[in-house]
Amino acid sequence: MLSEIRPCIVGGNKALFHGFVSIERPVGPDWKGAPAGILKIPAAIVETIDGQVELAHPTAVRFTDSDEMFARYRKDVHNDV
């Protein structure tokens, strides 16, 4: 399933949201020197107005089209009933 690109604000700057990813980092080492586990860190992939692609913490992303998206959601839910 392809995600829809959505306009957003990140750190006070306009951006386009492309999706979420999970960054995996080893945790450890344990007492034997092996990785003790994997830490999964969520991140948002955003594109700044100058075309730079960056990772942002998910809570730093504020979508600017939420009214439109929720109106579409309400319409879809009522049409499915």
N, C-alpha and C positions, 0 to 999 in steps of 0.2 A: 504494500500500500504506500503510495507516495503521499508525503505530507504537503500541505498547502503552505506556501510562503505567506507570512503575515507581517504587516508593519508593526514595529514596536519601538520602544525607547529603552536604551541601555546606558546607564550612567549619564543620563541627561541628553544623550545624543540619539538622533534618528537611526534606525537600523531595520534590517529585514531578518526575521526569524526563519531559519531553515529546518530546525528540528532539535531533538535531544539526543545525546549520546551518553554512554557510560564509560568513563575512563577507569581502567583497572590498573592498580598499583600493588606490587607485592608488599606484604607486611612481614616484618621479621628482622632478622632471622630468629628461628627458635634455638634451643640449646644445642642442637646438632648442626646449626648453620644453614638449615633449609628454610625457605620462606614459610612463615607461620600461617599464611593465608593470603587472601586477596581483598583489598579495599576497593570498592566500586564507588566512584565519585560521579554524580550526575552533572552534566554540563549542557548548556544551550549553544548551538551553532548559530551565530549571527553574522550578518554582513553589514558593515558600516556604509555610510553614504559615499565614501570614497572607494568602495569596492573591497576593502580589507575584510577577510574572514577571520573571526575571533571566537574564542570560547568564553562564555559568561556563566556565572552562577545562575541557576534557574530563578532564584528569587530576585535577581537584578533585572529581569526582563519584565517590562510592562507593555502589554499589547494595546495598540491604539484602535483596533477595530472590534473590540469586545461587544459593543452595542449591536453592531451589524451581525456578528457571529451568533450572539444569543437570540436575536430576532429570527435568524434563519433556523436555529435550533428549535425555538418554540413553534415555528411554522411546520417544521418537519415532524415534530412530536405530535402535534394536533392533526396532521394529515395522516399519520400512521394509525390513529385510534379508530 
